[in-house]
Amino acid sequence: MTSSVEPNRINTLPAIRISNGSLEALKWIGVVSMTIDHFNRFFFNPNVYGAYCAGRIAMPLFAFIFAYNLARPGTLAHGVYFKSFKRLFLFGVLATPAYMAMKNLHHIWPFNIMFLLLIAAILFYFFENRSLLQMMMTPFVFFIGGAFVEYNWVGVLFCISCWLFCRKPTLLRVLLCLVCYLLLGKLNENQWALASLPFIFLATKIDLKIPRIPYFFYVYYPTHLTFFWIVRIWINIH
């Protein structure tokens, strides 16, 4: 009996706890990182390598925060998933024209990060709800959805690994997260995404008292992209 219990005990880690204020601090760090990256992309195309590296911190922070919030108990019962679906779709659509301009795209592929989080949220919902139909749909949503969003399947898998870890931390899930970080680094062509880890670790240790601004980060995403786009158009005209 002991031999069957011990491996499970060794594999299981303490539950992760982050205060709302510390989560808010992580969001602000992500916003600064993202803004630097997008400024670089709009106005320097993106030739400032230091700004590009600083921008690699944003995606893992936002993905982790998103996964942490949807891993909270009662998410399914309280209908949080469907509220998230609506917000992500709405603000993803609003951000699309400016996002296309930033990436110099002539089409909407890859869909912006809001759609990446939307695909991840749908998969979280499927995993938690566990209906037969939804479990059958899971690989199709992953492979087809992942093919069309920013950070592709690597981004979706990264979100899933964070969600699984936040729901029940284990050594195996830590390993999955680290593998996803390395895959993300390969996609980014550097490992600066790993710089998000110290911030996440500190957030679990420090209880910051930063007030939450509802929907600010959803609104900020399309707003700052559109602002940069308009400024670039104005500069080009003059």
Secondary structure as the mmCIF struct_conf table of DSSP 4:
data_model
#
loop_
_struct_conf.conf_type_id
_struct_conf.id
_struct_conf.beg_label_comp_id
_struct_conf.beg_label_asym_id
_struct_conf.beg_label_seq_id
_struct_conf.end_label_comp_id
_struct_conf.end_label_asym_id
_struct_conf.end_label_seq_id
HELX_RH_AL_P HELX_RH_AL_P1 THR A 2 ASN A 11
STRN STRN1 THR A 12 THR A 12
HELX_LH_PP_P HELX_LH_PP_P1 PRO A 14 ILE A 16
HELX_RH_AL_P HELX_RH_AL_P2 ASN A 20 PHE A 43
TURN_TY1_P TURN_TY1_P1 PHE A 44 PRO A 46
HELX_RH_AL_P HELX_RH_AL_P3 TYR A 49 GLY A 55
TURN_TY1_P TURN_TY1_P2 ARG A 56 ILE A 57
HELX_RH_AL_P HELX_RH_AL_P4 ALA A 58 LEU A 70
TURN_TY1_P TURN_TY1_P3 ALA A 71 ALA A 71
BEND BEND1 ARG A 72 ARG A 72
TURN_TY1_P TURN_TY1_P4 PRO A 73 GLY A 79
HELX_RH_AL_P HELX_RH_AL_P5 VAL A 80 LYS A 103
TURN_TY1_P TURN_TY1_P5 ASN A 104 ASN A 104
BEND BEND2 HIS A 106 HIS A 107
HELX_LH_PP_P HELX_LH_PP_P2 TRP A 109 TRP A 109
BEND BEND3 PRO A 110 PRO A 110
STRN STRN2 PHE A 111 PHE A 111
HELX_RH_AL_P HELX_RH_AL_P6 ILE A 113 ASN A 129
HELX_RH_AL_P HELX_RH_AL_P7 LEU A 132 PHE A 140
HELX_RH_PI_P HELX_RH_PI_P1 VAL A 141 GLY A 145
HELX_RH_AL_P HELX_RH_AL_P8 GLY A 146 PHE A 148
STRN STRN3 VAL A 149 VAL A 149
TURN_TY1_P TURN_TY1_P6 GLU A 150 TYR A 151
HELX_RH_AL_P HELX_RH_AL_P9 ASN A 152 ARG A 167
BEND BEND4 LYS A 168 LYS A 168
STRN STRN4 THR A 170 THR A 170
HELX_RH_AL_P HELX_RH_AL_P10 LEU A 171 ASN A 188
TURN_TY1_P TURN_TY1_P7 GLU A 189 GLU A 189
BEND BEND5 ASN A 190 ASN A 190
HELX_RH_3T_P HELX_RH_3T_P1 TRP A 192 ALA A 195
HELX_RH_AL_P HELX_RH_AL_P11 SER A 196 LYS A 205
TURN_TY1_P TURN_TY1_P8 PRO A 214 TYR A 215
HELX_RH_AL_P HELX_RH_AL_P12 PHE A 216 ILE A 237
#
